[in-house]
């Protein structure tokens, strides 16, 4: 993620100031953190990656990916991905006017039947959004929350994951055609990519916390990090963080260049295995302290466990990779993997 260095430094400093363990814990109960969102909005971060002339803050896909990576490192609860990378980006790309507040997108079904739009799915931060975006083919719809039925819900980390449903006349919904882009595919790919980048950041912090703790914790007169069994956990945690970051970087680069193939699908498969192995190793190395309320490891691992089930299951992404390999044939398999 080759983002602007000053941007990365600024967003990391902002998260350090506002995304405290106490504020994250409060948000998990209340469903929303006004201080975190206000700080991000004041700095224009929720609209990075969206062109200035479309109502955004400018910047590249690499820039918003770097911001999401920093968010993942802290576990800060805010609809940054939904506003900048997914729903807000789709609205801007289709020429729809961006609202001044959060935007989210529906992970689920959006169908057009007899002049009506039928929606059924999950919207992250749905009850707090000013627009809820769905896609059907090349058409992007931006619904006002009042036009949907919203049932509050939450993922394992207490982040709002609301069930949304609608049966409304298309004429009454703001919508636009997205030239040259299948909006339904774009919304799913960008949703999946956002979770990969967030996970890469979270796994880096989990790795560092595990290294720090095992070097500070002493048993039999020496750090537990010197024990061979614990060292194995440290290696697994490090491998998980590095492979997820690498896979996310490759997927971001492919999407930004317009040469996207199986990168997102393959990276999601890598991410799933890395989260499983990395969080298990971290908790094994920490022992009981890793699940106590006072220690923040669980704030990150619960998010990681939740993110791996959003915007497509691992089975679905594995199937996509498999179909791509079969379609290319055995003679092209090496090129498919390495190109």
C-alpha positions as CSV (number, residue, x, y, z in Angstrom):
1,X,0.0,0.0,0.0
2,X,2.0,2.9,-1.3
3,X,0.1,5.7,0.3
4,X,1.2,9.2,1.1
5,X,3.5,9.1,4.2
6,X,2.0,12.2,5.8
7,X,-1.5,10.8,5.4
8,X,-0.5,7.6,7.2
9,X,1.3,9.5,10.0
10,X,-1.8,11.8,10.5
11,X,-4.4,9.0,10.6
12,X,-2.3,6.9,12.9
13,X,-1.9,9.8,15.3
14,X,-5.6,10.5,15.1
15,X,-6.5,6.9,16.0
16,X,-4.0,6.9,18.8
17,X,-5.8,9.9,20.3
18,X,-9.4,8.9,19.9
19,X,-9.6,5.1,19.6
20,X,-8.8,4.3,23.2
21,X,-9.6,0.9,24.7
22,X,-12.3,2.7,26.8
23,X,-13.9,4.4,23.8
24,X,-13.9,1.1,21.8
25,X,-15.5,-0.7,24.7
26,X,-18.2,2.1,25.0
27,X,-18.9,1.8,21.3
28,X,-19.4,-2.0,21.5
29,X,-22.2,-1.3,24.0
30,X,-23.7,1.9,22.4
31,X,-23.2,0.8,18.8
32,X,-21.6,4.0,17.8
33,X,-18.7,6.3,18.8
34,X,-19.5,10.0,18.1
35,X,-15.9,11.1,19.1
36,X,-14.2,8.7,16.6
37,X,-16.5,9.5,13.7
38,X,-16.4,13.3,14.4
39,X,-12.6,13.2,14.4
40,X,-12.4,11.2,11.2
41,X,-15.1,13.4,9.4
42,X,-13.4,16.6,10.5
43,X,-10.2,15.4,8.9
44,X,-12.0,14.3,5.7
45,X,-10.9,10.7,6.0
46,X,-14.3,9.0,5.3
47,X,-14.2,10.4,1.7
48,X,-10.5,9.7,0.8
49,X,-10.3,7.7,-2.4
50,X,-13.3,9.6,-3.9
51,X,-12.4,12.3,-6.4
52,X,-12.8,15.9,-5.4
53,X,-15.2,16.6,-8.2
54,X,-17.5,13.8,-7.0
55,X,-17.7,15.2,-3.5
56,X,-14.8,13.3,-2.0
57,X,-11.5,14.2,-0.4
58,X,-9.4,13.0,-3.3
59,X,-6.6,10.5,-3.0
60,X,-6.1,7.0,-4.4
61,X,-7.2,3.5,-3.5
62,X,-3.8,3.0,-1.9
63,X,-4.6,6.0,0.4
64,X,-7.9,4.6,1.7
65,X,-6.4,1.2,2.0
66,X,-3.7,2.7,4.3
67,X,-6.3,4.4,6.4
68,X,-8.3,1.2,6.8
69,X,-5.1,-0.7,7.7
70,X,-4.5,1.9,10.4
71,X,-8.1,1.5,11.6
72,X,-7.6,-2.3,11.7
73,X,-4.5,-1.9,13.8
74,X,-6.5,-0.1,16.5
75,X,-9.9,-1.8,16.1
76,X,-11.5,1.7,15.9
77,X,-15.3,1.3,15.3
78,X,-16.4,3.5,12.4
79,X,-17.9,3.0,8.9
80,X,-14.8,4.2,7.1
81,X,-14.7,1.2,4.7
82,X,-18.4,1.5,4.0
83,X,-18.3,5.2,3.2
84,X,-15.0,5.5,1.3
85,X,-14.3,2.2,-0.3
86,X,-17.8,0.6,-0.8
87,X,-21.0,2.6,-0.7
88,X,-19.8,6.1,-1.0
89,X,-17.4,5.2,-3.8
90,X,-20.2,3.6,-5.7
91,X,-22.5,6.6,-5.3
92,X,-19.7,8.9,-6.5
93,X,-18.8,6.6,-9.4
94,X,-22.4,6.6,-10.6
95,X,-22.7,10.4,-10.3
96,X,-25.0,10.4,-7.2
97,X,-24.6,13.2,-4.7
98,X,-22.8,12.1,-1.6
99,X,-24.3,13.0,1.8
100,X,-22.4,14.7,4.5
101,X,-22.6,11.7,6.9
102,X,-21.9,8.0,6.8
103,X,-22.8,5.8,3.8
104,X,-23.1,2.0,4.0
105,X,-23.8,-0.8,1.5
106,X,-25.9,-3.9,1.7
107,X,-24.3,-7.4,1.7
108,X,-27.2,-9.4,0.4
109,X,-30.0,-9.4,-2.2
110,X,-31.1,-6.5,-4.4
111,X,-33.6,-7.4,-7.2
112,X,-35.7,-5.3,-9.6
113,X,-39.2,-6.8,-10.3
114,X,-42.0,-5.0,-11.9
115,X,-40.7,-1.5,-11.4
116,X,-39.9,-2.2,-7.7
117,X,-36.7,-2.7,-5.8
118,X,-36.5,-5.6,-3.4
119,X,-33.7,-5.5,-0.8
120,X,-32.9,-8.1,1.8
121,X,-29.5,-8.3,3.5
122,X,-27.1,-6.9,6.1
123,X,-25.8,-3.3,6.3
124,X,-22.9,-2.5,8.5
125,X,-23.8,0.6,10.6
126,X,-27.1,0.7,8.8
127,X,-29.1,2.5,11.5
128,X,-26.4,5.3,11.6
129,X,-26.1,5.8,7.9
130,X,-27.5,8.7,5.8
131,X,-27.6,6.6,2.7
132,X,-27.8,2.8,2.2
133,X,-26.4,1.6,-1.1
134,X,-27.4,-1.4,-3.1
135,X,-26.5,-2.6,-6.6
136,X,-28.3,-4.5,-9.3
137,X,-26.3,-5.2,-12.4
138,X,-25.0,-1.8,-13.6
139,X,-27.4,0.2,-11.5
140,X,-26.6,1.8,-8.1
141,X,-29.4,2.7,-5.8
142,X,-29.0,5.0,-2.8
143,X,-31.8,4.6,-0.3
144,X,-32.7,6.8,2.6
145,X,-32.9,4.7,5.8
146,X,-36.5,5.7,6.3
147,X,-37.5,3.8,3.2
148,X,-36.2,0.5,4.6
149,X,-37.1,-1.7,7.5
150,X,-34.0,-1.8,9.7
151,X,-33.6,-4.4,12.5
152,X,-30.6,-3.6,14.7
153,X,-28.0,-6.3,15.0
154,X,-24.3,-6.7,15.8
155,X,-21.4,-8.9,14.9
156,X,-19.2,-10.7,17.5
157,X,-17.3,-7.5,18.2
158,X,-20.4,-5.4,18.9
159,X,-20.1,-3.5,15.5
160,X,-23.6,-2.8,14.1
161,X,-24.6,-5.3,11.5
162,X,-28.3,-4.5,10.9
163,X,-30.7,-6.5,8.9
164,X,-32.3,-4.3,6.2
165,X,-35.3,-5.0,3.9
166,X,-37.2,-2.9,1.4
167,X,-39.9,-3.2,-1.2
168,X,-40.1,0.2,-2.9
169,X,-40.9,1.7,-6.3
170,X,-37.8,2.4,-8.3
171,X,-39.1,5.8,-9.3
172,X,-38.9,6.9,-5.6
173,X,-35.3,5.8,-5.1
174,X,-32.3,7.8,-6.1
175,X,-30.4,5.7,-8.6
176,X,-28.0,5.9,-11.6
177,X,-26.3,3.7,-14.2
178,X,-22.7,2.9,-13.7
179,X,-21.0,2.8,-17.1
180,X,-18.6,0.0,-17.8
181,X,-18.7,-1.5,-14.3
182,X,-20.9,-4.3,-12.9
183,X,-22.0,-2.6,-9.7
184,X,-23.1,-5.9,-8.1
185,X,-19.6,-7.3,-8.6
186,X,-17.9,-4.1,-7.6
187,X,-19.8,-3.8,-4.3
188,X,-18.9,-7.4,-3.3
189,X,-15.3,-7.1,-4.3
190,X,-14.8,-3.9,-2.5
191,X,-16.5,-5.1,0.6
192,X,-14.3,-8.2,0.7
193,X,-11.2,-6.1,0.0
194,X,-12.1,-3.8,2.9
195,X,-12.2,-6.7,5.3
196,X,-8.9,-8.0,4.1
197,X,-7.1,-4.6,4.7
198,X,-8.7,-4.2,8.1
199,X,-7.7,-7.8,9.0
200,X,-4.1,-7.2,7.9
201,X,-3.9,-4.2,10.3
202,X,-5.5,-6.1,13.2
203,X,-3.2,-9.1,12.8
204,X,-0.2,-6.9,12.9
205,X,-1.2,-5.5,16.2
206,X,-2.1,-9.0,17.5
207,X,1.4,-10.1,16.5
208,X,3.1,-7.2,18.2
209,X,1.0,-7.6,21.4
210,X,2.0,-11.3,21.5
211,X,5.7,-10.6,21.0
212,X,5.6,-7.9,23.7
213,X,3.7,-9.9,26.2
214,X,5.8,-13.1,25.9
215,X,9.0,-11.1,26.2
216,X,7.7,-9.3,29.4
217,X,6.1,-12.4,31.0
218,X,8.7,-14.4,32.9
219,X,8.6,-17.9,34.2
220,X,11.4,-20.0,35.8
221,X,13.4,-16.8,35.7
222,X,13.3,-16.1,32.0
223,X,10.9,-14.6,29.4
224,X,8.4,-17.2,28.2
225,X,9.3,-16.1,24.6
226,X,12.5,-18.1,25.0
227,X,10.5,-21.4,25.4
228,X,10.4,-23.4,22.2
229,X,6.6,-24.0,22.3
230,X,5.9,-20.3,22.7
231,X,8.3,-19.4,19.9
232,X,6.2,-21.6,17.6
233,X,3.2,-19.5,18.5
234,X,5.2,-16.3,17.7
235,X,6.2,-17.6,14.3
236,X,2.6,-18.5,13.5
237,X,1.3,-15.1,14.6
238,X,4.0,-13.4,12.5
239,X,3.4,-15.5,9.4
240,X,-0.4,-14.8,9.7
241,X,0.2,-11.0,9.8
242,X,2.7,-11.0,6.9
243,X,0.8,-13.2,4.5
244,X,-2.5,-11.3,5.1
245,X,-0.7,-8.0,4.5
246,X,0.9,-9.4,1.3
247,X,-2.3,-10.8,0.0
248,X,-4.2,-7.5,0.7
249,X,-1.5,-5.4,-1.0
250,X,-1.6,-7.6,-4.1
251,X,-5.4,-7.3,-4.2
252,X,-5.4,-3.5,-3.8
253,X,-2.8,-3.2,-6.5
254,X,-4.8,-5.3,-8.9
255,X,-8.0,-3.4,-8.3
256,X,-6.3,-0.1,-8.6
257,X,-4.7,-1.0,-11.9
258,X,-7.9,-2.4,-13.4
259,X,-6.4,-5.8,-13.9
260,X,-8.3,-7.7,-11.3
261,X,-8.5,-11.4,-11.7
262,X,-8.6,-13.9,-8.9
263,X,-6.6,-11.7,-6.5
264,X,-9.5,-10.8,-4.2
265,X,-10.8,-14.3,-4.1
266,X,-7.4,-15.8,-3.4
267,X,-6.6,-13.2,-0.8
268,X,-9.8,-13.9,1.0
269,X,-8.9,-17.5,1.2
270,X,-5.5,-16.6,2.5
271,X,-7.0,-14.2,5.1
272,X,-9.3,-16.9,6.5
273,X,-6.6,-19.3,7.2
274,X,-4.3,-16.6,8.6
275,X,-7.0,-15.4,11.0
276,X,-7.7,-18.9,12.2
277,X,-4.0,-19.7,12.8
278,X,-2.9,-16.3,14.0
279,X,-5.6,-15.7,16.6
280,X,-5.3,-19.2,17.9
281,X,-1.5,-18.8,18.3
282,X,-1.9,-15.4,20.0
283,X,-4.4,-16.6,22.5
284,X,-2.3,-19.7,23.2
285,X,0.7,-17.6,23.9
286,X,-1.2,-15.1,26.1
287,X,-3.1,-17.7,28.1
288,X,-6.0,-16.6,30.2
289,X,-5.2,-12.9,30.2
290,X,-6.0,-12.7,26.5
291,X,-9.8,-13.1,27.1
292,X,-10.0,-10.7,30.1
293,X,-12.0,-7.5,29.7
294,X,-9.1,-5.4,30.9
295,X,-6.7,-6.6,28.2
296,X,-7.5,-5.4,24.7
297,X,-6.4,-8.5,22.7
298,X,-10.0,-9.7,22.5
299,X,-11.2,-6.4,21.0
300,X,-9.1,-7.3,17.9
301,X,-9.5,-11.0,17.7
302,X,-13.3,-10.8,18.0
303,X,-13.3,-8.4,15.1
304,X,-11.1,-10.7,13.1
305,X,-13.4,-13.6,13.7
306,X,-16.4,-11.5,12.6
307,X,-14.7,-10.0,9.5
308,X,-13.9,-13.4,8.0
309,X,-17.6,-14.1,7.6
310,X,-18.5,-10.8,5.9
311,X,-18.9,-10.1,2.2
312,X,-18.8,-13.8,1.2
313,X,-17.8,-17.0,3.0
314,X,-14.5,-18.7,2.5
315,X,-16.3,-21.6,0.7
316,X,-17.7,-19.1,-1.8
317,X,-14.4,-17.5,-2.5
318,X,-12.7,-20.9,-2.7
319,X,-15.3,-21.9,-5.3
320,X,-14.6,-18.7,-7.3
321,X,-10.9,-19.5,-7.4
322,X,-11.6,-23.1,-8.5
323,X,-14.0,-22.0,-11.2
324,X,-11.4,-19.6,-12.6
325,X,-8.8,-22.3,-12.6
326,X,-11.1,-24.7,-14.4
327,X,-12.1,-22.1,-17.0
328,X,-8.4,-21.3,-17.8
329,X,-7.4,-25.0,-18.1
330,X,-4.4,-26.9,-16.8
331,X,-1.9,-25.4,-19.3
332,X,-2.7,-21.9,-18.1
333,X,-2.8,-22.7,-14.4
334,X,0.8,-21.4,-13.7
335,X,0.0,-18.1,-15.5
336,X,-3.2,-17.7,-13.6
337,X,-1.4,-18.0,-10.3
338,X,1.6,-15.9,-11.1
339,X,0.3,-13.2,-13.4
